[in-house]
Amino acid sequence: MLPDSDKEIKAEILDEAIDGEITWVGYKTSYDGKTGIFKLVKENDQWKVTNKGPREKGSF
């Protein structure tokens, strides 16, 4: 068991950019305080998380 595994982790959305079927979301969590970006792709009317390509830049 991890030392803080029973601690509630909170996420904060810092920024978002929608471009048709792709959305970029900037976030920060209370787990480590670091910021990150993830990419969502709309597939069959559902938003799904996907990996960012090695040379792919987000919208922010």
Buried (B, 14 or more C-beta within 10 A) or exposed (E): EEEEEEEEEEEEEEEEEEEEEBBBBBBBEEEEEEEEBBBBEEEEEEBEEEEEEEEEEBBE
